[in-house]
Structure formats: structure tokens, C-alpha cells
Amino acid sequence: MSRSVEAERIHVLDDAEPSDDGRYVLYWMQQSQRATGNPALEHAIALADERDQSVLVGFGLDEG
């Protein structure tokens, strides 16, 4: 399945090149807690597919 996210939704926050020897792509979930209709998660999956890696989703809970 081909995944495509609109370019205007992607904001690069770090100019470092991604590591080619990583084991996974980390997706840090904060607000969009859904598996479908989530462009950020779709982008993480596309990056992982390009690298033949898994996606690891992190979600932090706080008392607030």
C-alpha cells in the first residue's frame, strides 16, 4: 500500500541526517491518538518502509 503525506504537513525540526543503521523509526504520539487518518503516523510508516524497519510508537502519560 502506498502512503503519501502532503508536503506542507511535514516540518523538519533537525537538520541531522537519519541514521541508516537504525532498527526502527520512532513515532512520538502526543495528540493524534488514532491509527487511521493520522498523517504523522502515516509519514513514520512510510519512512520505516523506505528503510525496511519497524515503527515504534511512544506515548507518554502525565497526571494532567
Biopython code that builds the backbone (N, CA, C, O; Angstrom):
import numpy as np
from Bio.PDB.StructureBuilder import StructureBuilder

atoms = [
    (1, "MET", "N", (0.836, -1.169, 0.000)),
    (1, "MET", "CA", (0.000, 0.000, 0.000)),
    (1, "MET", "C", (0.887, 1.241, 0.000)),
    (1, "MET", "O", (1.826, 1.333, 0.790)),
    (2, "SER", "N", (0.603, 2.162, -0.852)),
    (2, "SER", "CA", (1.375, 3.395, -0.956)),
    (2, "SER", "C", (0.824, 4.429, 0.005)),
    (2, "SER", "O", (-0.381, 4.673, 0.048)),
    (3, "ARG", "N", (1.717, 5.036, 0.775)),
    (3, "ARG", "CA", (1.310, 6.081, 1.712)),
    (3, "ARG", "C", (1.936, 7.391, 1.267)),
    (3, "ARG", "O", (3.118, 7.445, 0.927)),
    (4, "SER", "N", (1.145, 8.426, 1.273)),
    (4, "SER", "CA", (1.641, 9.716, 0.845)),
    (4, "SER", "C", (1.068, 10.798, 1.751)),
    (4, "SER", "O", (-0.145, 10.872, 1.948)),
    (5, "VAL", "N", (1.930, 11.624, 2.294)),
    (5, "VAL", "CA", (1.521, 12.716, 3.162)),
    (5, "VAL", "C", (1.835, 14.021, 2.452)),
    (5, "VAL", "O", (2.906, 14.174, 1.865)),
    (6, "GLU", "N", (0.899, 14.963, 2.505)),
    (6, "GLU", "CA", (1.099, 16.254, 1.854)),
    (6, "GLU", "C", (2.362, 16.926, 2.416)),
    (6, "GLU", "O", (2.569, 16.956, 3.629)),
    (7, "ALA", "N", (3.189, 17.456, 1.534)),
    (7, "ALA", "CA", (4.480, 18.046, 1.919)),
    (7, "ALA", "C", (4.318, 19.174, 2.934)),
    (7, "ALA", "O", (5.175, 19.356, 3.798)),
    (8, "GLU", "N", (3.234, 19.926, 2.838)),
    (8, "GLU", "CA", (3.060, 21.047, 3.765)),
    (8, "GLU", "C", (2.792, 20.584, 5.199)),
    (8, "GLU", "O", (2.848, 21.391, 6.127)),
    (9, "ARG", "N", (2.505, 19.309, 5.386)),
    (9, "ARG", "CA", (2.297, 18.768, 6.736)),
    (9, "ARG", "C", (3.623, 18.368, 7.402)),
    (9, "ARG", "O", (3.657, 18.139, 8.611)),
    (10, "ILE", "N", (4.704, 18.283, 6.632)),
    (10, "ILE", "CA", (5.986, 17.811, 7.159)),
    (10, "ILE", "C", (6.854, 19.007, 7.526)),
    (10, "ILE", "O", (7.128, 19.876, 6.699)),
    (11, "HIS", "N", (7.279, 19.028, 8.787)),
    (11, "HIS", "CA", (8.140, 20.104, 9.289)),
    (11, "HIS", "C", (9.394, 19.475, 9.885)),
    (11, "HIS", "O", (9.333, 18.825, 10.929)),
    (12, "VAL", "N", (10.522, 19.668, 9.224)),
    (12, "VAL", "CA", (11.792, 19.113, 9.691)),
    (12, "VAL", "C", (12.305, 19.995, 10.826)),
    (12, "VAL", "O", (12.466, 21.203, 10.652)),
    (13, "LEU", "N", (12.561, 19.395, 11.983)),
    (13, "LEU", "CA", (12.988, 20.137, 13.167)),
    (13, "LEU", "C", (14.480, 19.998, 13.445)),
    (13, "LEU", "O", (15.025, 20.686, 14.309)),
    (14, "ASP", "N", (15.135, 19.110, 12.710)),
    (14, "ASP", "CA", (16.553, 18.851, 12.946)),
    (14, "ASP", "C", (17.200, 18.603, 11.590)),
    (14, "ASP", "O", (16.665, 17.844, 10.782)),
    (15, "ASP", "N", (18.344, 19.232, 11.330)),
    (15, "ASP", "CA", (18.984, 19.070, 10.025)),
    (15, "ASP", "C", (19.929, 17.870, 9.965)),
    (15, "ASP", "O", (20.617, 17.675, 8.963)),
    (16, "ALA", "N", (19.968, 17.064, 11.033)),
    (16, "ALA", "CA", (20.808, 15.863, 11.031)),
    (16, "ALA", "C", (20.209, 14.820, 10.098)),
    (16, "ALA", "O", (18.989, 14.673, 10.019)),
    (17, "GLU", "N", (21.061, 14.110, 9.405)),
    (17, "GLU", "CA", (20.614, 13.040, 8.520)),
    (17, "GLU", "C", (20.149, 11.848, 9.359)),
    (17, "GLU", "O", (20.764, 11.537, 10.379)),
    (18, "PRO", "N", (19.081, 11.185, 8.947)),
    (18, "PRO", "CA", (18.647, 9.982, 9.672)),
    (18, "PRO", "C", (19.722, 8.898, 9.594)),
    (18, "PRO", "O", (20.440, 8.792, 8.600)),
    (19, "SER", "N", (19.820, 8.118, 10.628)),
    (19, "SER", "CA", (20.775, 7.022, 10.671)),
    (19, "SER", "C", (20.309, 5.894, 9.760)),
    (19, "SER", "O", (19.150, 5.483, 9.819)),
    (20, "ASP", "N", (21.198, 5.402, 8.930)),
    (20, "ASP", "CA", (20.874, 4.284, 8.044)),
    (20, "ASP", "C", (20.954, 2.933, 8.751)),
    (20, "ASP", "O", (20.450, 1.934, 8.238)),
    (21, "ASP", "N", (21.584, 2.896, 9.922)),
    (21, "ASP", "CA", (21.769, 1.612, 10.598)),
    (21, "ASP", "C", (20.824, 1.439, 11.789)),
    (21, "ASP", "O", (21.037, 0.569, 12.633)),
    (22, "GLY", "N", (19.792, 2.261, 11.852)),
    (22, "GLY", "CA", (18.821, 2.139, 12.939)),
    (22, "GLY", "C", (17.977, 0.889, 12.805)),
    (22, "GLY", "O", (17.961, 0.237, 11.761)),
    (23, "ARG", "N", (17.280, 0.567, 13.873)),
    (23, "ARG", "CA", (16.422, -0.626, 13.868)),
    (23, "ARG", "C", (14.957, -0.269, 13.710)),
    (23, "ARG", "O", (14.144, -1.132, 13.378)),
    (24, "TYR", "N", (14.603, 0.998, 13.943)),
    (24, "TYR", "CA", (13.204, 1.389, 13.879)),
    (24, "TYR", "C", (13.080, 2.893, 13.656)),
    (24, "TYR", "O", (14.039, 3.648, 13.821)),
    (25, "VAL", "N", (11.888, 3.301, 13.282)),
    (25, "VAL", "CA", (11.532, 4.713, 13.214)),
    (25, "VAL", "C", (10.649, 4.973, 14.425)),
    (25, "VAL", "O", (9.647, 4.287, 14.628)),
    (26, "LEU", "N", (11.021, 5.965, 15.228)),
    (26, "LEU", "CA", (10.251, 6.301, 16.426)),
    (26, "LEU", "C", (9.198, 7.340, 16.085)),
    (26, "LEU", "O", (9.509, 8.398, 15.537)),
    (27, "TYR", "N", (7.951, 7.032, 16.412)),
    (27, "TYR", "CA", (6.863, 7.991, 16.280)),
    (27, "TYR", "C", (6.385, 8.327, 17.682)),
    (27, "TYR", "O", (5.843, 7.474, 18.385)),
    (28, "TRP", "N", (6.591, 9.580, 18.085)),
    (28, "TRP", "CA", (6.204, 10.014, 19.419)),
    (28, "TRP", "C", (4.792, 10.579, 19.335)),
    (28, "TRP", "O", (4.585, 11.690, 18.846)),
    (29, "MET", "N", (3.828, 9.806, 19.814)),
    (29, "MET", "CA", (2.421, 10.172, 19.731)),
    (29, "MET", "C", (2.065, 11.071, 20.910)),
    (29, "MET", "O", (2.361, 10.752, 22.061)),
    (30, "GLN", "N", (1.425, 12.199, 20.605)),
    (30, "GLN", "CA", (1.010, 13.098, 21.673)),
    (30, "GLN", "C", (-0.493, 13.351, 21.644)),
    (30, "GLN", "O", (-1.188, 13.110, 22.631)),
    (31, "GLN", "N", (-0.990, 13.836, 20.512)),
    (31, "GLN", "CA", (-2.396, 14.217, 20.476)),
    (31, "GLN", "C", (-3.233, 13.358, 19.539)),
    (31, "GLN", "O", (-4.368, 13.020, 19.876)),
    (32, "SER", "N", (-2.727, 13.009, 18.414)),
    (32, "SER", "CA", (-3.490, 12.263, 17.409)),
    (32, "SER", "C", (-3.469, 10.776, 17.733)),
    (32, "SER", "O", (-2.719, 10.008, 17.132)),
    (33, "GLN", "N", (-4.292, 10.385, 18.681)),
    (33, "GLN", "CA", (-4.288, 9.009, 19.162)),
    (33, "GLN", "C", (-5.237, 8.153, 18.333)),
    (33, "GLN", "O", (-6.262, 7.667, 18.812)),
    (34, "ARG", "N", (-4.859, 7.991, 17.084)),
    (34, "ARG", "CA", (-5.665, 7.161, 16.187)),
    (34, "ARG", "C", (-4.738, 6.489, 15.180)),
    (34, "ARG", "O", (-3.686, 7.016, 14.820)),
    (35, "ALA", "N", (-5.161, 5.320, 14.742)),
    (35, "ALA", "CA", (-4.343, 4.557, 13.798)),
    (35, "ALA", "C", (-4.667, 4.903, 12.356)),
    (35, "ALA", "O", (-3.825, 4.707, 11.479)),
    (36, "THR", "N", (-5.864, 5.412, 12.084)),
    (36, "THR", "CA", (-6.237, 5.782, 10.720)),
    (36, "THR", "C", (-6.478, 7.283, 10.654)),
    (36, "THR", "O", (-6.880, 7.893, 11.645)),
    (37, "GLY", "N", (-6.237, 7.873, 9.507)),
    (37, "GLY", "CA", (-6.412, 9.311, 9.356)),
    (37, "GLY", "C", (-5.416, 10.105, 10.174)),
    (37, "GLY", "O", (-5.736, 11.191, 10.657)),
    (38, "ASN", "N", (-4.215, 9.579, 10.334)),
    (38, "ASN", "CA", (-3.177, 10.225, 11.144)),
    (38, "ASN", "C", (-1.955, 10.453, 10.249)),
    (38, "ASN", "O", (-1.120, 9.559, 10.111)),
    (39, "PRO", "N", (-1.840, 11.646, 9.636)),
    (39, "PRO", "CA", (-0.736, 11.889, 8.701)),
    (39, "PRO", "C", (0.655, 11.700, 9.312)),
    (39, "PRO", "O", (1.565, 11.229, 8.629)),
    (40, "ALA", "N", (0.832, 12.054, 10.570)),
    (40, "ALA", "CA", (2.151, 11.899, 11.192)),
    (40, "ALA", "C", (2.531, 10.423, 11.301)),
    (40, "ALA", "O", (3.670, 10.048, 11.020)),
    (41, "LEU", "N", (1.579, 9.592, 11.707)),
    (41, "LEU", "CA", (1.841, 8.161, 11.788)),
    (41, "LEU", "C", (2.058, 7.581, 10.398)),
    (41, "LEU", "O", (2.933, 6.736, 10.211)),
    (42, "GLU", "N", (1.276, 8.023, 9.426)),
    (42, "GLU", "CA", (1.453, 7.556, 8.050)),
    (42, "GLU", "C", (2.841, 7.918, 7.520)),
    (42, "GLU", "O", (3.459, 7.132, 6.802)),
    (43, "HIS", "N", (3.328, 9.107, 7.874)),
    (43, "HIS", "CA", (4.672, 9.517, 7.449)),
    (43, "HIS", "C", (5.734, 8.631, 8.104)),
    (43, "HIS", "O", (6.683, 8.210, 7.443)),
    (44, "ALA", "N", (5.577, 8.348, 9.393)),
    (44, "ALA", "CA", (6.527, 7.466, 10.086)),
    (44, "ALA", "C", (6.542, 6.081, 9.443)),
    (44, "ALA", "O", (7.605, 5.484, 9.276)),
    (45, "ILE", "N", (5.375, 5.574, 9.087)),
    (45, "ILE", "CA", (5.294, 4.263, 8.447)),
    (45, "ILE", "C", (5.982, 4.286, 7.088)),
    (45, "ILE", "O", (6.691, 3.344, 6.734)),
    (46, "ALA", "N", (5.775, 5.366, 6.322)),
    (46, "ALA", "CA", (6.421, 5.483, 5.009)),
    (46, "ALA", "C", (7.938, 5.512, 5.147)),
    (46, "ALA", "O", (8.642, 4.864, 4.373)),
    (47, "LEU", "N", (8.451, 6.264, 6.131)),
    (47, "LEU", "CA", (9.901, 6.301, 6.359)),
    (47, "LEU", "C", (10.425, 4.926, 6.745)),
    (47, "LEU", "O", (11.478, 4.504, 6.268)),
    (48, "ALA", "N", (9.696, 4.228, 7.603)),
    (48, "ALA", "CA", (10.116, 2.893, 8.017)),
    (48, "ALA", "C", (10.101, 1.933, 6.833)),
    (48, "ALA", "O", (11.008, 1.115, 6.684)),
    (49, "ASP", "N", (9.079, 2.028, 5.996)),
    (49, "ASP", "CA", (9.015, 1.169, 4.809)),
    (49, "ASP", "C", (10.212, 1.402, 3.895)),
    (49, "ASP", "O", (10.787, 0.451, 3.368)),
    (50, "GLU", "N", (10.592, 2.682, 3.704)),
    (50, "GLU", "CA", (11.748, 3.011, 2.860)),
    (50, "GLU", "C", (13.031, 2.385, 3.394)),
    (50, "GLU", "O", (13.922, 2.024, 2.625)),
    (51, "ARG", "N", (13.117, 2.260, 4.713)),
    (51, "ARG", "CA", (14.337, 1.769, 5.355)),
    (51, "ARG", "C", (14.255, 0.280, 5.735)),
    (51, "ARG", "O", (15.197, -0.270, 6.307)),
    (52, "ASP", "N", (13.131, -0.362, 5.416)),
    (52, "ASP", "CA", (12.888, -1.748, 5.804)),
    (52, "ASP", "C", (13.045, -1.912, 7.315)),
    (52, "ASP", "O", (13.730, -2.815, 7.796)),
    (53, "GLN", "N", (12.383, -1.002, 8.052)),
    (53, "GLN", "CA", (12.434, -1.002, 9.509)),
    (53, "GLN", "C", (11.019, -1.061, 10.074)),
    (53, "GLN", "O", (10.035, -0.950, 9.343)),
    (54, "SER", "N", (10.943, -1.235, 11.366)),
    (54, "SER", "CA", (9.671, -1.209, 12.083)),
    (54, "SER", "C", (9.391, 0.208, 12.559)),
    (54, "SER", "O", (10.275, 1.065, 12.553)),
    (55, "VAL", "N", (8.152, 0.443, 12.972)),
    (55, "VAL", "CA", (7.772, 1.699, 13.617)),
    (55, "VAL", "C", (7.552, 1.401, 15.093)),
    (55, "VAL", "O", (6.818, 0.479, 15.448)),
    (56, "LEU", "N", (8.188, 2.183, 15.942)),
    (56, "LEU", "CA", (7.996, 2.085, 17.378)),
    (56, "LEU", "C", (7.228, 3.329, 17.793)),
    (56, "LEU", "O", (7.674, 4.449, 17.544)),
    (57, "VAL", "N", (6.068, 3.137, 18.428)),
    (57, "VAL", "CA", (5.232, 4.265, 18.846)),
    (57, "VAL", "C", (5.411, 4.465, 20.333)),
    (57, "VAL", "O", (5.207, 3.549, 21.130)),
    (58, "GLY", "N", (5.799, 5.689, 20.701)),
    (58, "GLY", "CA", (5.923, 6.046, 22.120)),
    (58, "GLY", "C", (4.802, 6.985, 22.500)),
    (58, "GLY", "O", (4.451, 7.882, 21.735)),
    (59, "PHE", "N", (4.236, 6.784, 23.678)),
    (59, "PHE", "CA", (3.171, 7.655, 24.168)),
    (59, "PHE", "C", (3.395, 7.858, 25.649)),
    (59, "PHE", "O", (3.441, 6.894, 26.414)),
    (60, "GLY", "N", (3.533, 9.105, 26.058)),
    (60, "GLY", "CA", (3.789, 9.402, 27.465)),
    (60, "GLY", "C", (2.529, 9.899, 28.151)),
    (60, "GLY", "O", (1.849, 10.788, 27.639)),
    (61, "LEU", "N", (2.221, 9.340, 29.285)),
    (61, "LEU", "CA", (1.087, 9.774, 30.084)),
    (61, "LEU", "C", (1.583, 10.690, 31.191)),
    (61, "LEU", "O", (2.667, 10.485, 31.737)),
    (62, "ASP", "N", (0.791, 11.695, 31.516)),
    (62, "ASP", "CA", (1.118, 12.524, 32.667)),
    (62, "ASP", "C", (-0.142, 12.693, 33.517)),
    (62, "ASP", "O", (-1.243, 12.345, 33.090)),
    (63, "GLU", "N", (0.030, 13.214, 34.685)),
    (63, "GLU", "CA", (-1.091, 13.345, 35.618)),
    (63, "GLU", "C", (-2.109, 14.391, 35.158)),
    (63, "GLU", "O", (-3.262, 14.377, 35.588)),
    (64, "GLY", "N", (-1.670, 15.301, 34.277)),
    (64, "GLY", "CA", (-2.556, 16.372, 33.821)),
    (64, "GLY", "C", (-3.507, 15.874, 32.795)),
    (64, "GLY", "O", (-4.332, 16.639, 32.295)),
]
sb = StructureBuilder()
sb.init_structure("model")
sb.init_model(0)
sb.init_chain("A")
sb.init_seg("    ")
for serial, (resi, resn, name, xyz) in enumerate(atoms, 1):
    if name == "N":
        sb.init_residue(resn, " ", resi, " ")
    sb.init_atom(name, np.array(xyz, "f"), 0.0, 1.0, " ", f" {name:<3s}", serial, name[0])
structure = sb.get_structure()
